Amino acid sequence: MTTDQPHGTEPTSTVAAAEGLTGTLVLAGTPIGDLADAPPRLAAELERADVVAAEDTRRLRRLTQGLGVHTTGRVLSYFEGNESARTPELVEALAGGARVLLVTDAGMPSVSDPGYRLVAAAVEKDIKVTAVPGPSAVLTALALSGLPVDRFCFEGFLPRKAGERLGRLREVEGERRTLVYFEAPHRLDATLAAMAEVFGAERRAAVCRELTKTYEEVKRGGLGELAAWAAEGVRGEITVVVEGAPAAGPGDVDDEELVRRVRVREEAGERRKEAIAAVAAEAGVPKRDVFDAVVAAKNAAQKAP
C-alpha cells in the first residue's frame, strides 16, 4: 500500500477541492467468510479511493492481496477505540473532496461495526454517502434459519452482564417479528439459556456458525435444546435467529403481565402512553384495558402498608 499517485495525475481530492466540490463516503461490504463472495465493485473502489479507512489494516492487507488489487490512497485504521477521534479527520478529508472508502473486518460497516458516527457526521455536512452492497451475516442467517423472514428486527450483541442481558430480552419478549442477534461463542450457552428463560424453552431458533466458511453449521431447535447443545462448547462466528412471539388472543395475557410489560418499557425509556399502546398491540387487547390495569396496580401499591 502506498500514498504515491500515478505519474502525471493529480489526486482526486486535489481536483475536487479546486472545483469547490465535496467528496464521497463509500461504505463497502466485505466477505463474511469466503473471499469469493467479495462484490466486484469492491476491488475497483479499493484502487480508486483517496483514503481507505479500515477496522483492521492487517485484514485489509490480506483482503487486497486476495483480490489482487493495489491501493494507492492513504490507509488509516478506524476501529471502536479511535472512531470518535478519527471521524473529524475523515470528515475534513471528505469536505476537501476526497473519496473515502470505509471497510470493516467482515460485512457492512456501521452494522455492529464502526461507521455510524462517520455516516452521521458526513450527512450533517451534506456530504454524499453511498455503498457497495456486500455479504451480510444478518441476512444470510435469516435465509438459512427456516424461520419467518417477512418481518424481522436486528438486536446486535446483548449485554455481557446477566442481569442486563435478561432486561434487554424482556424488552422484546412480546416482539412478533423474527429476532436476530450476534453473540460471542464463549457466551452463547448463557445467552441461549437466558432466551429460553424469557421466551420459553420451546421457542424455535437457529444458531448459525461460521457462515460461508469451511465449517459452516446451522443448528435448529427449541431454545432449551439449543442451550443444552451450546453448553458443550461452540467455536466460531455466531449469529442467532429467534422466532417471534406468537400472537396472543384476547384474555391470554393477564393484568399482572400487562403491567409488567408496561413497566419494562418505561424503564427502557418509553413514555407511559407509548408503552401502553405498544403493550396493547402486542397482547391484542384494547389500550383502555392496559391503562386500567396500570392504574389499578398503582392504586394497589399506594394502599399497601
N, C-alpha and C positions, 0 to 999 in steps of 0.2 A: 504494500500500500504506500502511496506517495502523495504529496501535495503538489507535485510538479504538473504543469499544464502542457498540453501538446504544443510543439513549436509553431509560432506564428498565429496563435489564437489567444483571445482574451478570456478569462474566467467568465462564466455565465453571470455570476453575481456582479462583476465589474460593469458589464454591458448593461444589465438591468438597472443598476444603480444610476448609471449615467443617463438612462432614459426616464428616471424617476419612477420605476416600477418596483413593486414588492415581489418577493419570491414566492415559492410554493412549498408547503409542507406535504410530504408524501409518506403516508403510513403504509408500510409494506408487510404483508403476511409472509411468514417463513414456515418451512415444513415442521410439523409436529413430531416427525419421526423419519419417514422415508424422504430422502433428498430429492427423489424423482418427482415428488409432489410439488416442488417449487413452481410457482406460477411463471410463465415465460417472461412476463414483463419485469420480474424481479431482477434478472441479470442486466437488462437494459438500464434500469433505474440505478443499480449499484454503480455502473460505469459512468452514468450521466451526472450523478449528484455532486454538488459543490461541497456538501457536508454530509457525512454519514454518522448518525448518532445511534450507537449500538449498546444494548444492555450488557453485552459481554464481548469485548473486542477480540478475544481469542476464539470465541464461537463464530464471530463474523469472519475471521480469517479462514476457519475451516469451511464455512459456507461458500466464500468466494473461490476457494481452491476447488471445492467440489463442483461448483458451477463452471469453473474455468474462466472466471472473469477477473478483471483488474480494476480496482477503484483508483481514480485519480484525485478524488476530493479529499478533504480533511476528515479524519476519523476521530470521533470523540466518544468517550464512554458516557452512557446515560442510563443510570440504574436507580433503584429506590433510594440509595444512600446519597446521591448527588442530584436527584431530579429537580428539587426546588432551587438549588443554587445554579444549576446549569441552564434551566429554562430561559432566564433573561438573556443569556449569551446567544442561545439559538434563535430567540425572537429577534434579537438585534441583527443576526445574520440574515434572517428572513426579510426583515424590514429593508435591508440593504440590497435585496434582490437575489439572495441565494436560493438554490433548490436544496432543501434539507430532506434527507431520507431517514426515516426512523424505523429501526428494526429491533425486535426483541429476540430472546433465545428460541422461542417457538410460538407459532400462532400470530394473532393480530395484536399489534401494540394497543395499549390502553385497556384491554380486556384482561383484568387481573394482572396487568403488566404496566411498566412505565408508559406514559403517553398522554394521559388525560390532562395533566397540567399544561403540557405544551400545546395541545389542541385548543384548550380553553383560552390560553394566552394569545395564540395566533388568531382565533376567531374574534377576540376582543379588539385586536389591531386591524381587523378586516383583511387578514392575510388568507390567501387561498389554501384550502386544505383538501387533499384528495387521497385516494387509497389504491393500493394494488391488492385486490382481494386474494386471499390465500387460504390454506388449510385452517380448520377450526376444531379444536378438541371438543368444544361445546356441541357443535352441530354434528360432528362425527359420532359422538357418544349418543346423542339423541336418536340419530338414524339407526344405530345398531341396537339400541336398548330394547326394542319391541314394545315400548310404551307409547301412549298417545303423544303426537308431536305437533298437533294443530295449534295448541296453545302451550307455551312454556315460559318459565322465568329462570334467569341465571342468578344464583346466590353467591357465587365465588367461593372463597375459603371461609369456613366457620371459625369463630374464636377458639383459641387454644385452651383456655380455661374451661373446666367442665360446667360451672355454673353459667357462665356467659354463653356457652355453646347451647345449653338447654334453653336459655332465654330466647336466643335467636331462633331456635327451632319452633318454640311455642308461638312465636310471632306469625309463623306461616302454617301452623298445623291445620287450619281450615282452608288453605290455598287449594283451589280446584285445578290449577294448571300443573303440568309436569314440572318438577324442580330439578335443577342441575347444579351440582357442586364440584369444586376441586378439593382434593384432600391429599395430604402427605401420607405415604404408605405406613409410617410408624404410628399415625393417629387414626388410621382407618377403622380399626376394630372398635375403638372408643366412640368414634363418630357414628358408626352403624348401630351400636348399642343404644346411643342417645336417640337416634332416629326411631329405633324400634320402641323405645320408651314413650316418645312423644306421639309418633304417627301410628303406632301399632305394629306388632311383630309380623303381621300378615301383609302389611302394605307392600306392594310389589316394587322392586328396584332392580337396577343393573349396575354392577361395578365394572367399569371399562378400564383396562390396564394396558399400558404400553401401546397405545393406538398407532397403527400403521408400522409398528416396529416388528422385529423378528418374533418376539414372544407375545404378540398381541393376544389378549384374552378378554372375553366378556362373560362375566358370571351373573346369572339372573336368578331371582328368587325372592322370597319374603325377606324383610329387613332382619328379622330374628335369625333366620337361616344364614343370611349373608354375614351377620355379626359373628356367628359361631365359626364360619369359614375363615373370616379375616383374623380371628384370634390366633390362628396357627402361623400367621406371618405372611405379609404380602409385600412385594417389591415393585418398583417402577412408578411411572407417572400415572396418577389415578384421577378418573372423572366418575362421579356417582350421579346416576339419574334415578329419581324417585317419582313414583306415580302420585298424581294429585289426589286430594281428599275426595271421597265420594260425596255426591250431592246429598244433603240432609233433607229429609222430609219434614213437614210440619210436626212438631212435638218430639222430634228426635233429639233435640238439644234442650236440656232443662235450664231454668232461670239461673241457677248457680254457675253453669258453664257459660251462659251468655255474659254474665257479669265478669267472669274471669277473663274471657276473651277481650272484653272492652278494656279491662284494667291492663292487660298485656299491651294492647295497642297504645293506651295512654302513656304507659311507662316508656314506650318506644318513641314518644314524641308527638303522637297524633292528638288533635283536639277531640274532646268528648263527642261532639256532634258527628265528626267524620268517623270516629271509631264505632259509634253506634250504628251508623249507616253501613259500614263495611261488615260488621258482625251480622247485622240483619240480612245482608245479601248472602253471606257465607252460609248462614243457617237456614235460609229460606223462610224467614218469618218477618212479619211487619216491623218496621222501625219502632212503632209505638210499644210493641211488646218488649223489645230490648230496653227502651227508655224506662218503661215501668219497672222492669227487673232491676235496673241500675239504681233507680230512686228508692225502691223498696230495700235494697241491700244497704244503701247509705243510711236510711232511717233506722234500720235494724242495728247498724253499727253504732249510731249515735245513742240509741237507747240502752245498749249493752253496758253493764257496770264496768 
